[in-house]
């Protein structure tokens, strides 16, 4: 029990350090990255081999800070695996001058009262308070999006759907 609490505190400290590093580092260092590689690496970093995660990625590239963007997508996939149900879908799309990544699951979705505060630091839906997490994952996703001139938001639909939109260059 004590070891799990120590691990939780280490995870919390690391998440806070990541968030502060991202916010304090100025504009994101960008490189051309194939969307498929980015999504597959993010999924592999967080999903067990037997997890039902489907990746659908276009044959396109995006100019992003690879480290931060992979971390953001990994956070979304981790949330879907932890709090959702059924299959997790990671979809990359080209929308004009934007690259969109949507992570969705087949679970109960986001509680009605939660969307307005979902991206705030240390905020967790009441239904997820009994599972591991710090309430910093979506805040980090939002910070990554903003560092690239993009945005992140919850999208309606069955299950939970989180969209990360980034400029193509």
Phi and psi in radians as a Rosetta constraint file:
Dihedral C 1 N 2 CA 2 C 2 CIRCULARHARMONIC -1.163 0.35
Dihedral N 2 CA 2 C 2 N 3 CIRCULARHARMONIC -0.690 0.35
Dihedral C 2 N 3 CA 3 C 3 CIRCULARHARMONIC -1.102 0.35
Dihedral N 3 CA 3 C 3 N 4 CIRCULARHARMONIC -0.685 0.35
Dihedral C 3 N 4 CA 4 C 4 CIRCULARHARMONIC -1.171 0.35
Dihedral N 4 CA 4 C 4 N 5 CIRCULARHARMONIC -0.609 0.35
Dihedral C 4 N 5 CA 5 C 5 CIRCULARHARMONIC -1.188 0.35
Dihedral N 5 CA 5 C 5 N 6 CIRCULARHARMONIC -0.693 0.35
Dihedral C 5 N 6 CA 6 C 6 CIRCULARHARMONIC -1.103 0.35
Dihedral N 6 CA 6 C 6 N 7 CIRCULARHARMONIC -0.783 0.35
Dihedral C 6 N 7 CA 7 C 7 CIRCULARHARMONIC -1.047 0.35
Dihedral N 7 CA 7 C 7 N 8 CIRCULARHARMONIC -0.718 0.35
Dihedral C 7 N 8 CA 8 C 8 CIRCULARHARMONIC -1.101 0.35
Dihedral N 8 CA 8 C 8 N 9 CIRCULARHARMONIC -0.741 0.35
Dihedral C 8 N 9 CA 9 C 9 CIRCULARHARMONIC -1.153 0.35
Dihedral N 9 CA 9 C 9 N 10 CIRCULARHARMONIC -0.671 0.35
Dihedral C 9 N 10 CA 10 C 10 CIRCULARHARMONIC -1.111 0.35
Dihedral N 10 CA 10 C 10 N 11 CIRCULARHARMONIC -0.771 0.35
Dihedral C 10 N 11 CA 11 C 11 CIRCULARHARMONIC -1.064 0.35
Dihedral N 11 CA 11 C 11 N 12 CIRCULARHARMONIC -0.741 0.35
Dihedral C 11 N 12 CA 12 C 12 CIRCULARHARMONIC -1.091 0.35
Dihedral N 12 CA 12 C 12 N 13 CIRCULARHARMONIC -0.820 0.35
Dihedral C 12 N 13 CA 13 C 13 CIRCULARHARMONIC -1.072 0.35
Dihedral N 13 CA 13 C 13 N 14 CIRCULARHARMONIC -0.746 0.35
Dihedral C 13 N 14 CA 14 C 14 CIRCULARHARMONIC -1.116 0.35
Dihedral N 14 CA 14 C 14 N 15 CIRCULARHARMONIC -0.711 0.35
Dihedral C 14 N 15 CA 15 C 15 CIRCULARHARMONIC -1.123 0.35
Dihedral N 15 CA 15 C 15 N 16 CIRCULARHARMONIC -0.735 0.35
Dihedral C 15 N 16 CA 16 C 16 CIRCULARHARMONIC -1.129 0.35
Dihedral N 16 CA 16 C 16 N 17 CIRCULARHARMONIC -0.729 0.35
Dihedral C 16 N 17 CA 17 C 17 CIRCULARHARMONIC -1.099 0.35
Dihedral N 17 CA 17 C 17 N 18 CIRCULARHARMONIC -0.746 0.35
Dihedral C 17 N 18 CA 18 C 18 CIRCULARHARMONIC -1.040 0.35
Dihedral N 18 CA 18 C 18 N 19 CIRCULARHARMONIC -0.815 0.35
Dihedral C 18 N 19 CA 19 C 19 CIRCULARHARMONIC -1.090 0.35
Dihedral N 19 CA 19 C 19 N 20 CIRCULARHARMONIC -0.788 0.35
Dihedral C 19 N 20 CA 20 C 20 CIRCULARHARMONIC -1.197 0.35
Dihedral N 20 CA 20 C 20 N 21 CIRCULARHARMONIC -0.665 0.35
Dihedral C 20 N 21 CA 21 C 21 CIRCULARHARMONIC -1.082 0.35
Dihedral N 21 CA 21 C 21 N 22 CIRCULARHARMONIC -0.778 0.35
Dihedral C 21 N 22 CA 22 C 22 CIRCULARHARMONIC -1.112 0.35
Dihedral N 22 CA 22 C 22 N 23 CIRCULARHARMONIC -0.819 0.35
Dihedral C 22 N 23 CA 23 C 23 CIRCULARHARMONIC -1.166 0.35
Dihedral N 23 CA 23 C 23 N 24 CIRCULARHARMONIC -0.523 0.35
Dihedral C 23 N 24 CA 24 C 24 CIRCULARHARMONIC -1.635 0.35
Dihedral N 24 CA 24 C 24 N 25 CIRCULARHARMONIC -0.070 0.35
Dihedral C 24 N 25 CA 25 C 25 CIRCULARHARMONIC -1.570 0.35
Dihedral N 25 CA 25 C 25 N 26 CIRCULARHARMONIC 0.000 0.35
Dihedral C 25 N 26 CA 26 C 26 CIRCULARHARMONIC 1.354 0.35
Dihedral N 26 CA 26 C 26 N 27 CIRCULARHARMONIC -2.749 0.35
Dihedral C 26 N 27 CA 27 C 27 CIRCULARHARMONIC -1.049 0.35
Dihedral N 27 CA 27 C 27 N 28 CIRCULARHARMONIC 2.533 0.35
Dihedral C 27 N 28 CA 28 C 28 CIRCULARHARMONIC -1.167 0.35
Dihedral N 28 CA 28 C 28 N 29 CIRCULARHARMONIC 2.419 0.35
Dihedral C 28 N 29 CA 29 C 29 CIRCULARHARMONIC -1.298 0.35
Dihedral N 29 CA 29 C 29 N 30 CIRCULARHARMONIC 2.135 0.35
Dihedral C 29 N 30 CA 30 C 30 CIRCULARHARMONIC -1.955 0.35
Dihedral N 30 CA 30 C 30 N 31 CIRCULARHARMONIC 2.523 0.35
Dihedral C 30 N 31 CA 31 C 31 CIRCULARHARMONIC -2.457 0.35
Dihedral N 31 CA 31 C 31 N 32 CIRCULARHARMONIC 2.734 0.35
Dihedral C 31 N 32 CA 32 C 32 CIRCULARHARMONIC -1.322 0.35
Dihedral N 32 CA 32 C 32 N 33 CIRCULARHARMONIC 2.140 0.35
Dihedral C 32 N 33 CA 33 C 33 CIRCULARHARMONIC -2.291 0.35
Dihedral N 33 CA 33 C 33 N 34 CIRCULARHARMONIC 2.305 0.35
Dihedral C 33 N 34 CA 34 C 34 CIRCULARHARMONIC -1.119 0.35
Dihedral N 34 CA 34 C 34 N 35 CIRCULARHARMONIC 2.299 0.35
Dihedral C 34 N 35 CA 35 C 35 CIRCULARHARMONIC -1.025 0.35
Dihedral N 35 CA 35 C 35 N 36 CIRCULARHARMONIC -0.731 0.35
Dihedral C 35 N 36 CA 36 C 36 CIRCULARHARMONIC -1.047 0.35
Dihedral N 36 CA 36 C 36 N 37 CIRCULARHARMONIC -0.776 0.35
Dihedral C 36 N 37 CA 37 C 37 CIRCULARHARMONIC -1.082 0.35
Dihedral N 37 CA 37 C 37 N 38 CIRCULARHARMONIC -0.783 0.35
Dihedral C 37 N 38 CA 38 C 38 CIRCULARHARMONIC -1.017 0.35
Dihedral N 38 CA 38 C 38 N 39 CIRCULARHARMONIC -0.843 0.35
Dihedral C 38 N 39 CA 39 C 39 CIRCULARHARMONIC -1.188 0.35
Dihedral N 39 CA 39 C 39 N 40 CIRCULARHARMONIC -0.760 0.35
Dihedral C 39 N 40 CA 40 C 40 CIRCULARHARMONIC -1.123 0.35
Dihedral N 40 CA 40 C 40 N 41 CIRCULARHARMONIC -0.724 0.35
Dihedral C 40 N 41 CA 41 C 41 CIRCULARHARMONIC -1.104 0.35
Dihedral N 41 CA 41 C 41 N 42 CIRCULARHARMONIC -0.743 0.35
Dihedral C 41 N 42 CA 42 C 42 CIRCULARHARMONIC -1.089 0.35
Dihedral N 42 CA 42 C 42 N 43 CIRCULARHARMONIC -0.783 0.35
Dihedral C 42 N 43 CA 43 C 43 CIRCULARHARMONIC -1.132 0.35
Dihedral N 43 CA 43 C 43 N 44 CIRCULARHARMONIC -0.793 0.35
Dihedral C 43 N 44 CA 44 C 44 CIRCULARHARMONIC -1.093 0.35
Dihedral N 44 CA 44 C 44 N 45 CIRCULARHARMONIC -0.502 0.35
Dihedral C 44 N 45 CA 45 C 45 CIRCULARHARMONIC -1.290 0.35
Dihedral N 45 CA 45 C 45 N 46 CIRCULARHARMONIC -0.301 0.35
Dihedral C 45 N 46 CA 46 C 46 CIRCULARHARMONIC -2.240 0.35
Dihedral N 46 CA 46 C 46 N 47 CIRCULARHARMONIC -0.444 0.35
Dihedral C 46 N 47 CA 47 C 47 CIRCULARHARMONIC -1.648 0.35
Dihedral N 47 CA 47 C 47 N 48 CIRCULARHARMONIC 2.307 0.35
Dihedral C 47 N 48 CA 48 C 48 CIRCULARHARMONIC -1.089 0.35
Dihedral N 48 CA 48 C 48 N 49 CIRCULARHARMONIC 2.732 0.35
Dihedral C 48 N 49 CA 49 C 49 CIRCULARHARMONIC -0.995 0.35
Dihedral N 49 CA 49 C 49 N 50 CIRCULARHARMONIC -0.580 0.35
Dihedral C 49 N 50 CA 50 C 50 CIRCULARHARMONIC -1.570 0.35
Dihedral N 50 CA 50 C 50 N 51 CIRCULARHARMONIC 0.087 0.35
Dihedral C 50 N 51 CA 51 C 51 CIRCULARHARMONIC -1.228 0.35
Dihedral N 51 CA 51 C 51 N 52 CIRCULARHARMONIC 2.511 0.35
Dihedral C 51 N 52 CA 52 C 52 CIRCULARHARMONIC -1.511 0.35
Dihedral N 52 CA 52 C 52 N 53 CIRCULARHARMONIC 1.424 0.35
Dihedral C 52 N 53 CA 53 C 53 CIRCULARHARMONIC -2.098 0.35
Dihedral N 53 CA 53 C 53 N 54 CIRCULARHARMONIC 2.140 0.35
Dihedral C 53 N 54 CA 54 C 54 CIRCULARHARMONIC -1.843 0.35
Dihedral N 54 CA 54 C 54 N 55 CIRCULARHARMONIC 2.281 0.35
Dihedral C 54 N 55 CA 55 C 55 CIRCULARHARMONIC -1.998 0.35
Dihedral N 55 CA 55 C 55 N 56 CIRCULARHARMONIC 2.230 0.35
Dihedral C 55 N 56 CA 56 C 56 CIRCULARHARMONIC -2.198 0.35
Dihedral N 56 CA 56 C 56 N 57 CIRCULARHARMONIC 1.904 0.35
Dihedral C 56 N 57 CA 57 C 57 CIRCULARHARMONIC -2.221 0.35
Dihedral N 57 CA 57 C 57 N 58 CIRCULARHARMONIC 2.455 0.35
Dihedral C 57 N 58 CA 58 C 58 CIRCULARHARMONIC -1.352 0.35
Dihedral N 58 CA 58 C 58 N 59 CIRCULARHARMONIC 2.847 0.35
Dihedral C 58 N 59 CA 59 C 59 CIRCULARHARMONIC -1.489 0.35
Dihedral N 59 CA 59 C 59 N 60 CIRCULARHARMONIC 1.359 0.35
Dihedral C 59 N 60 CA 60 C 60 CIRCULARHARMONIC -2.576 0.35
Dihedral N 60 CA 60 C 60 N 61 CIRCULARHARMONIC 2.920 0.35
Dihedral C 60 N 61 CA 61 C 61 CIRCULARHARMONIC -2.095 0.35
Dihedral N 61 CA 61 C 61 N 62 CIRCULARHARMONIC 2.907 0.35
Dihedral C 61 N 62 CA 62 C 62 CIRCULARHARMONIC -2.515 0.35
Dihedral N 62 CA 62 C 62 N 63 CIRCULARHARMONIC 2.533 0.35
Dihedral C 62 N 63 CA 63 C 63 CIRCULARHARMONIC -1.667 0.35
Dihedral N 63 CA 63 C 63 N 64 CIRCULARHARMONIC 1.834 0.35
Dihedral C 63 N 64 CA 64 C 64 CIRCULARHARMONIC -2.498 0.35
Dihedral N 64 CA 64 C 64 N 65 CIRCULARHARMONIC 2.929 0.35
Dihedral C 64 N 65 CA 65 C 65 CIRCULARHARMONIC -1.392 0.35
Dihedral N 65 CA 65 C 65 N 66 CIRCULARHARMONIC 1.896 0.35
Dihedral C 65 N 66 CA 66 C 66 CIRCULARHARMONIC -1.026 0.35
Dihedral N 66 CA 66 C 66 N 67 CIRCULARHARMONIC -0.797 0.35
Dihedral C 66 N 67 CA 67 C 67 CIRCULARHARMONIC -0.993 0.35
Dihedral N 67 CA 67 C 67 N 68 CIRCULARHARMONIC -0.898 0.35
Dihedral C 67 N 68 CA 68 C 68 CIRCULARHARMONIC -1.206 0.35
Dihedral N 68 CA 68 C 68 N 69 CIRCULARHARMONIC -0.685 0.35
Dihedral C 68 N 69 CA 69 C 69 CIRCULARHARMONIC -1.206 0.35
Dihedral N 69 CA 69 C 69 N 70 CIRCULARHARMONIC -0.708 0.35
Dihedral C 69 N 70 CA 70 C 70 CIRCULARHARMONIC -1.073 0.35
Dihedral N 70 CA 70 C 70 N 71 CIRCULARHARMONIC -0.705 0.35
Dihedral C 70 N 71 CA 71 C 71 CIRCULARHARMONIC -1.112 0.35
Dihedral N 71 CA 71 C 71 N 72 CIRCULARHARMONIC -0.705 0.35
Dihedral C 71 N 72 CA 72 C 72 CIRCULARHARMONIC -1.101 0.35
Dihedral N 72 CA 72 C 72 N 73 CIRCULARHARMONIC -0.835 0.35
Dihedral C 72 N 73 CA 73 C 73 CIRCULARHARMONIC -1.136 0.35
Dihedral N 73 CA 73 C 73 N 74 CIRCULARHARMONIC -0.702 0.35
Dihedral C 73 N 74 CA 74 C 74 CIRCULARHARMONIC -1.062 0.35
Dihedral N 74 CA 74 C 74 N 75 CIRCULARHARMONIC -0.679 0.35
Dihedral C 74 N 75 CA 75 C 75 CIRCULARHARMONIC -1.058 0.35
Dihedral N 75 CA 75 C 75 N 76 CIRCULARHARMONIC -0.762 0.35
Dihedral C 75 N 76 CA 76 C 76 CIRCULARHARMONIC -1.135 0.35
Dihedral N 76 CA 76 C 76 N 77 CIRCULARHARMONIC -0.745 0.35
Dihedral C 76 N 77 CA 77 C 77 CIRCULARHARMONIC -1.141 0.35
Dihedral N 77 CA 77 C 77 N 78 CIRCULARHARMONIC -0.759 0.35
Dihedral C 77 N 78 CA 78 C 78 CIRCULARHARMONIC -1.040 0.35
Dihedral N 78 CA 78 C 78 N 79 CIRCULARHARMONIC -0.737 0.35
Dihedral C 78 N 79 CA 79 C 79 CIRCULARHARMONIC -1.076 0.35
Dihedral N 79 CA 79 C 79 N 80 CIRCULARHARMONIC -0.780 0.35
Dihedral C 79 N 80 CA 80 C 80 CIRCULARHARMONIC -1.113 0.35
Dihedral N 80 CA 80 C 80 N 81 CIRCULARHARMONIC -0.688 0.35
Dihedral C 80 N 81 CA 81 C 81 CIRCULARHARMONIC -1.214 0.35
Dihedral N 81 CA 81 C 81 N 82 CIRCULARHARMONIC -0.648 0.35
Dihedral C 81 N 82 CA 82 C 82 CIRCULARHARMONIC -1.363 0.35
Dihedral N 82 CA 82 C 82 N 83 CIRCULARHARMONIC -0.754 0.35
Dihedral C 82 N 83 CA 83 C 83 CIRCULARHARMONIC -1.867 0.35
Dihedral N 83 CA 83 C 83 N 84 CIRCULARHARMONIC -0.251 0.35
Dihedral C 83 N 84 CA 84 C 84 CIRCULARHARMONIC -1.660 0.35
Dihedral N 84 CA 84 C 84 N 85 CIRCULARHARMONIC -2.803 0.35
Dihedral C 84 N 85 CA 85 C 85 CIRCULARHARMONIC -2.659 0.35
Dihedral N 85 CA 85 C 85 N 86 CIRCULARHARMONIC 2.875 0.35
Dihedral C 85 N 86 CA 86 C 86 CIRCULARHARMONIC 1.183 0.35
Dihedral N 86 CA 86 C 86 N 87 CIRCULARHARMONIC -2.684 0.35
Dihedral C 86 N 87 CA 87 C 87 CIRCULARHARMONIC -1.334 0.35
Dihedral N 87 CA 87 C 87 N 88 CIRCULARHARMONIC 2.572 0.35
Dihedral C 87 N 88 CA 88 C 88 CIRCULARHARMONIC -1.847 0.35
Dihedral N 88 CA 88 C 88 N 89 CIRCULARHARMONIC 2.293 0.35
Dihedral C 88 N 89 CA 89 C 89 CIRCULARHARMONIC -1.965 0.35
Dihedral N 89 CA 89 C 89 N 90 CIRCULARHARMONIC 2.314 0.35
Dihedral C 89 N 90 CA 90 C 90 CIRCULARHARMONIC -2.077 0.35
Dihedral N 90 CA 90 C 90 N 91 CIRCULARHARMONIC 1.920 0.35
Dihedral C 90 N 91 CA 91 C 91 CIRCULARHARMONIC -2.051 0.35
Dihedral N 91 CA 91 C 91 N 92 CIRCULARHARMONIC 2.191 0.35
Dihedral C 91 N 92 CA 92 C 92 CIRCULARHARMONIC -1.764 0.35
Dihedral N 92 CA 92 C 92 N 93 CIRCULARHARMONIC 2.438 0.35
Dihedral C 92 N 93 CA 93 C 93 CIRCULARHARMONIC -2.450 0.35
Dihedral N 93 CA 93 C 93 N 94 CIRCULARHARMONIC 2.667 0.35
Dihedral C 93 N 94 CA 94 C 94 CIRCULARHARMONIC -1.803 0.35
Dihedral N 94 CA 94 C 94 N 95 CIRCULARHARMONIC 2.060 0.35
Dihedral C 94 N 95 CA 95 C 95 CIRCULARHARMONIC -2.120 0.35
Dihedral N 95 CA 95 C 95 N 96 CIRCULARHARMONIC 1.516 0.35
Dihedral C 95 N 96 CA 96 C 96 CIRCULARHARMONIC 1.088 0.35
Dihedral N 96 CA 96 C 96 N 97 CIRCULARHARMONIC -2.073 0.35
Dihedral C 96 N 97 CA 97 C 97 CIRCULARHARMONIC -1.652 0.35
Dihedral N 97 CA 97 C 97 N 98 CIRCULARHARMONIC 0.322 0.35
Dihedral C 97 N 98 CA 98 C 98 CIRCULARHARMONIC -2.156 0.35
Dihedral N 98 CA 98 C 98 N 99 CIRCULARHARMONIC 2.655 0.35
Dihedral C 98 N 99 CA 99 C 99 CIRCULARHARMONIC -1.959 0.35
Dihedral N 99 CA 99 C 99 N 100 CIRCULARHARMONIC 2.250 0.35
Dihedral C 99 N 100 CA 100 C 100 CIRCULARHARMONIC -2.058 0.35
Dihedral N 100 CA 100 C 100 N 101 CIRCULARHARMONIC 2.316 0.35
Dihedral C 100 N 101 CA 101 C 101 CIRCULARHARMONIC -2.054 0.35
Dihedral N 101 CA 101 C 101 N 102 CIRCULARHARMONIC 2.168 0.35
Dihedral C 101 N 102 CA 102 C 102 CIRCULARHARMONIC -2.050 0.35
Dihedral N 102 CA 102 C 102 N 103 CIRCULARHARMONIC 2.248 0.35
Dihedral C 102 N 103 CA 103 C 103 CIRCULARHARMONIC -2.014 0.35
Dihedral N 103 CA 103 C 103 N 104 CIRCULARHARMONIC 2.166 0.35
Dihedral C 103 N 104 CA 104 C 104 CIRCULARHARMONIC -2.378 0.35
Dihedral N 104 CA 104 C 104 N 105 CIRCULARHARMONIC 2.787 0.35
Dihedral C 104 N 105 CA 105 C 105 CIRCULARHARMONIC -2.396 0.35
Dihedral N 105 CA 105 C 105 N 106 CIRCULARHARMONIC 3.114 0.35
Dihedral C 105 N 106 CA 106 C 106 CIRCULARHARMONIC -1.870 0.35
Dihedral N 106 CA 106 C 106 N 107 CIRCULARHARMONIC 0.365 0.35
Dihedral C 106 N 107 CA 107 C 107 CIRCULARHARMONIC -1.407 0.35
Dihedral N 107 CA 107 C 107 N 108 CIRCULARHARMONIC -2.847 0.35
Dihedral C 107 N 108 CA 108 C 108 CIRCULARHARMONIC -1.277 0.35
Dihedral N 108 CA 108 C 108 N 109 CIRCULARHARMONIC -0.178 0.35
Dihedral C 108 N 109 CA 109 C 109 CIRCULARHARMONIC 1.518 0.35
Dihedral N 109 CA 109 C 109 N 110 CIRCULARHARMONIC -2.959 0.35
Dihedral C 109 N 110 CA 110 C 110 CIRCULARHARMONIC -1.659 0.35
Dihedral N 110 CA 110 C 110 N 111 CIRCULARHARMONIC 2.314 0.35
Dihedral C 110 N 111 CA 111 C 111 CIRCULARHARMONIC -0.983 0.35
Dihedral N 111 CA 111 C 111 N 112 CIRCULARHARMONIC 2.549 0.35
Dihedral C 111 N 112 CA 112 C 112 CIRCULARHARMONIC -0.934 0.35
Dihedral N 112 CA 112 C 112 N 113 CIRCULARHARMONIC -0.643 0.35
Dihedral C 112 N 113 CA 113 C 113 CIRCULARHARMONIC -1.436 0.35
Dihedral N 113 CA 113 C 113 N 114 CIRCULARHARMONIC -0.085 0.35
Dihedral C 113 N 114 CA 114 C 114 CIRCULARHARMONIC -1.611 0.35
Dihedral N 114 CA 114 C 114 N 115 CIRCULARHARMONIC -0.564 0.35
Dihedral C 114 N 115 CA 115 C 115 CIRCULARHARMONIC -0.927 0.35
Dihedral N 115 CA 115 C 115 N 116 CIRCULARHARMONIC -0.625 0.35
Dihedral C 115 N 116 CA 116 C 116 CIRCULARHARMONIC -1.163 0.35
Dihedral N 116 CA 116 C 116 N 117 CIRCULARHARMONIC -0.354 0.35
Dihedral C 116 N 117 CA 117 C 117 CIRCULARHARMONIC -2.124 0.35
Dihedral N 117 CA 117 C 117 N 118 CIRCULARHARMONIC 0.111 0.35
Dihedral C 117 N 118 CA 118 C 118 CIRCULARHARMONIC -1.012 0.35
Dihedral N 118 CA 118 C 118 N 119 CIRCULARHARMONIC -0.573 0.35
Dihedral C 118 N 119 CA 119 C 119 CIRCULARHARMONIC -1.681 0.35
Dihedral N 119 CA 119 C 119 N 120 CIRCULARHARMONIC 0.099 0.35
Dihedral C 119 N 120 CA 120 C 120 CIRCULARHARMONIC -1.357 0.35
Dihedral N 120 CA 120 C 120 N 121 CIRCULARHARMONIC 2.580 0.35
Dihedral C 120 N 121 CA 121 C 121 CIRCULARHARMONIC -1.070 0.35
Dihedral N 121 CA 121 C 121 N 122 CIRCULARHARMONIC 2.482 0.35
Dihedral C 121 N 122 CA 122 C 122 CIRCULARHARMONIC 1.079 0.35
Dihedral N 122 CA 122 C 122 N 123 CIRCULARHARMONIC 0.339 0.35
Dihedral C 122 N 123 CA 123 C 123 CIRCULARHARMONIC -1.720 0.35
Dihedral N 123 CA 123 C 123 N 124 CIRCULARHARMONIC 2.292 0.35
Dihedral C 123 N 124 CA 124 C 124 CIRCULARHARMONIC -2.395 0.35
Dihedral N 124 CA 124 C 124 N 125 CIRCULARHARMONIC 2.512 0.35
Dihedral C 124 N 125 CA 125 C 125 CIRCULARHARMONIC -1.154 0.35
Dihedral N 125 CA 125 C 125 N 126 CIRCULARHARMONIC 2.579 0.35
Dihedral C 125 N 126 CA 126 C 126 CIRCULARHARMONIC -0.958 0.35
Dihedral N 126 CA 126 C 126 N 127 CIRCULARHARMONIC -0.642 0.35
Dihedral C 126 N 127 CA 127 C 127 CIRCULARHARMONIC -1.229 0.35
Dihedral N 127 CA 127 C 127 N 128 CIRCULARHARMONIC -0.269 0.35
Dihedral C 127 N 128 CA 128 C 128 CIRCULARHARMONIC -1.832 0.35
Dihedral N 128 CA 128 C 128 N 129 CIRCULARHARMONIC 0.099 0.35
Dihedral C 128 N 129 CA 129 C 129 CIRCULARHARMONIC -1.208 0.35
Dihedral N 129 CA 129 C 129 N 130 CIRCULARHARMONIC -0.314 0.35
Dihedral C 129 N 130 CA 130 C 130 CIRCULARHARMONIC -1.603 0.35
Dihedral N 130 CA 130 C 130 N 131 CIRCULARHARMONIC 0.024 0.35
Dihedral C 130 N 131 CA 131 C 131 CIRCULARHARMONIC -1.927 0.35
Dihedral N 131 CA 131 C 131 N 132 CIRCULARHARMONIC 2.806 0.35
Dihedral C 131 N 132 CA 132 C 132 CIRCULARHARMONIC -1.086 0.35
Dihedral N 132 CA 132 C 132 N 133 CIRCULARHARMONIC 2.596 0.35
Dihedral C 132 N 133 CA 133 C 133 CIRCULARHARMONIC 2.571 0.35
Dihedral N 133 CA 133 C 133 N 134 CIRCULARHARMONIC 2.837 0.35
Dihedral C 133 N 134 CA 134 C 134 CIRCULARHARMONIC -2.048 0.35
Dihedral N 134 CA 134 C 134 N 135 CIRCULARHARMONIC -0.173 0.35
Dihedral C 134 N 135 CA 135 C 135 CIRCULARHARMONIC 1.405 0.35
Dihedral N 135 CA 135 C 135 N 136 CIRCULARHARMONIC 0.354 0.35
Dihedral C 135 N 136 CA 136 C 136 CIRCULARHARMONIC -1.951 0.35
Dihedral N 136 CA 136 C 136 N 137 CIRCULARHARMONIC -0.195 0.35
Dihedral C 136 N 137 CA 137 C 137 CIRCULARHARMONIC -1.056 0.35
Dihedral N 137 CA 137 C 137 N 138 CIRCULARHARMONIC -0.852 0.35
Dihedral C 137 N 138 CA 138 C 138 CIRCULARHARMONIC -1.252 0.35
Dihedral N 138 CA 138 C 138 N 139 CIRCULARHARMONIC -0.533 0.35
Dihedral C 138 N 139 CA 139 C 139 CIRCULARHARMONIC -1.102 0.35
Dihedral N 139 CA 139 C 139 N 140 CIRCULARHARMONIC -0.694 0.35
Dihedral C 139 N 140 CA 140 C 140 CIRCULARHARMONIC -1.159 0.35
Dihedral N 140 CA 140 C 140 N 141 CIRCULARHARMONIC -0.735 0.35
Dihedral C 140 N 141 CA 141 C 141 CIRCULARHARMONIC -1.029 0.35
Dihedral N 141 CA 141 C 141 N 142 CIRCULARHARMONIC -0.791 0.35
Dihedral C 141 N 142 CA 142 C 142 CIRCULARHARMONIC -1.099 0.35
Dihedral N 142 CA 142 C 142 N 143 CIRCULARHARMONIC -0.730 0.35
Dihedral C 142 N 143 CA 143 C 143 CIRCULARHARMONIC -1.114 0.35
Dihedral N 143 CA 143 C 143 N 144 CIRCULARHARMONIC -0.705 0.35
Dihedral C 143 N 144 CA 144 C 144 CIRCULARHARMONIC -1.105 0.35
Dihedral N 144 CA 144 C 144 N 145 CIRCULARHARMONIC -0.792 0.35
Dihedral C 144 N 145 CA 145 C 145 CIRCULARHARMONIC -1.031 0.35
Dihedral N 145 CA 145 C 145 N 146 CIRCULARHARMONIC -0.835 0.35
Dihedral C 145 N 146 CA 146 C 146 CIRCULARHARMONIC -1.153 0.35
Dihedral N 146 CA 146 C 146 N 147 CIRCULARHARMONIC -0.634 0.35
Dihedral C 146 N 147 CA 147 C 147 CIRCULARHARMONIC -1.100 0.35
Dihedral N 147 CA 147 C 147 N 148 CIRCULARHARMONIC -0.399 0.35
Dihedral C 147 N 148 CA 148 C 148 CIRCULARHARMONIC -1.759 0.35
Dihedral N 148 CA 148 C 148 N 149 CIRCULARHARMONIC 0.062 0.35
Dihedral C 148 N 149 CA 149 C 149 CIRCULARHARMONIC 1.388 0.35
Dihedral N 149 CA 149 C 149 N 150 CIRCULARHARMONIC 0.395 0.35
Dihedral C 149 N 150 CA 150 C 150 CIRCULARHARMONIC -2.028 0.35
Dihedral N 150 CA 150 C 150 N 151 CIRCULARHARMONIC -2.777 0.35
Dihedral C 150 N 151 CA 151 C 151 CIRCULARHARMONIC -2.644 0.35
Dihedral N 151 CA 151 C 151 N 152 CIRCULARHARMONIC 2.951 0.35
Dihedral C 151 N 152 CA 152 C 152 CIRCULARHARMONIC -2.421 0.35
Dihedral N 152 CA 152 C 152 N 153 CIRCULARHARMONIC 2.495 0.35
Dihedral C 152 N 153 CA 153 C 153 CIRCULARHARMONIC -2.755 0.35
Dihedral N 153 CA 153 C 153 N 154 CIRCULARHARMONIC 2.813 0.35
Dihedral C 153 N 154 CA 154 C 154 CIRCULARHARMONIC -1.497 0.35
Dihedral N 154 CA 154 C 154 N 155 CIRCULARHARMONIC 2.412 0.35
Dihedral C 154 N 155 CA 155 C 155 CIRCULARHARMONIC -2.056 0.35
Dihedral N 155 CA 155 C 155 N 156 CIRCULARHARMONIC 2.439 0.35
Dihedral C 155 N 156 CA 156 C 156 CIRCULARHARMONIC -1.154 0.35
Dihedral N 156 CA 156 C 156 N 157 CIRCULARHARMONIC 3.014 0.35
Dihedral C 156 N 157 CA 157 C 157 CIRCULARHARMONIC 2.313 0.35
Dihedral N 157 CA 157 C 157 N 158 CIRCULARHARMONIC 3.044 0.35
Dihedral C 157 N 158 CA 158 C 158 CIRCULARHARMONIC -1.159 0.35
Dihedral N 158 CA 158 C 158 N 159 CIRCULARHARMONIC 2.460 0.35
Dihedral C 158 N 159 CA 159 C 159 CIRCULARHARMONIC 1.244 0.35
Dihedral N 159 CA 159 C 159 N 160 CIRCULARHARMONIC -2.978 0.35
Dihedral C 159 N 160 CA 160 C 160 CIRCULARHARMONIC -1.637 0.35
Dihedral N 160 CA 160 C 160 N 161 CIRCULARHARMONIC 2.429 0.35
Dihedral C 160 N 161 CA 161 C 161 CIRCULARHARMONIC -2.367 0.35
Dihedral N 161 CA 161 C 161 N 162 CIRCULARHARMONIC 2.088 0.35
Dihedral C 161 N 162 CA 162 C 162 CIRCULARHARMONIC -2.060 0.35
Dihedral N 162 CA 162 C 162 N 163 CIRCULARHARMONIC 2.320 0.35
Dihedral C 162 N 163 CA 163 C 163 CIRCULARHARMONIC -1.998 0.35
Dihedral N 163 CA 163 C 163 N 164 CIRCULARHARMONIC 2.302 0.35
Dihedral C 163 N 164 CA 164 C 164 CIRCULARHARMONIC -2.009 0.35
Dihedral N 164 CA 164 C 164 N 165 CIRCULARHARMONIC 2.020 0.35
Dihedral C 164 N 165 CA 165 C 165 CIRCULARHARMONIC -1.939 0.35
Dihedral N 165 CA 165 C 165 N 166 CIRCULARHARMONIC 2.253 0.35
Dihedral C 165 N 166 CA 166 C 166 CIRCULARHARMONIC -2.272 0.35
Dihedral N 166 CA 166 C 166 N 167 CIRCULARHARMONIC 2.525 0.35
Dihedral C 166 N 167 CA 167 C 167 CIRCULARHARMONIC -1.100 0.35
Dihedral N 167 CA 167 C 167 N 168 CIRCULARHARMONIC 2.631 0.35
Dihedral C 167 N 168 CA 168 C 168 CIRCULARHARMONIC -1.278 0.35
Dihedral N 168 CA 168 C 168 N 169 CIRCULARHARMONIC -0.383 0.35
